[in-house]
């Protein structure tokens, strides 16, 4: 279920922090979650490129991080 508009970013920020911690600790066990993690990162970074926040990112590094996660 999606968040209500008035708390969308607040609630999602908490969830994203948990996701970042899992990436830092390389603790993503299922292939489905690894695929979702990769897609989430790429979607965010593509947004940053579209908004001219960054110029580029290393997709191979993202794949490397995801592949280092526990199987």
N, C-alpha and C positions, 0 to 999 in steps of 0.2 A: 504494500500500500504506500502511496506517496505521501509526503509530508504536506501539511496545510501551508498555504502561501506565507502566512505570518511567521512560521518557524522553520521553513524549508532549509535555509542556510545554517541556522543554529544546529538543528538536528543532524544535518548532513556533515557539518564540520566535525562533530563528535565521531561519527562513523568513519570519516576519512582519516582522522587521527589514528583510529584503530587499524585501518588498512595500512597506513604508513608504517606503523610499528611492526606489523606483520611483514612488510617488505624489508624493513631494516633488519629484523631478526631472521629473515628468510624462512618464515613459517607459513607457507601456503601449501596445503597438502593435496588438494584435489586438482586434477587437470582443468576442471570447469572453473574453479576459482582462479587458477593461474591465467586462464584465457580472459576472464573478466578483469583481473588486475591489469593485464597488459592493455586491454581495450580502454579501461578507465584512464590509465596514464597517457596513452596516445590521444584520446579524446581531449583531455585537459591540455596537453602540450600543443595539439593542433589549434585549440582555442587561443592559446597564448601567441602562436604564430599569426593567426588571423587578426588578432587585436594588436599586433606589432609589439608585444611585450618581450618576446624573444625572436631571434632570427631563424634558429634551427635547433634540432635536438638529435641525439644519437639513438636511433631505433635499435641498433645492435646492442647497445648498453642496456636498454630496457629488456630485451630478450635475454641477455646474460643474467640480469638480476632475477628475472622470473625463473630461469632455468636453474639457478642456484638454490631455489626454495626446496624444502623437503619434499620428497616424493611419498 
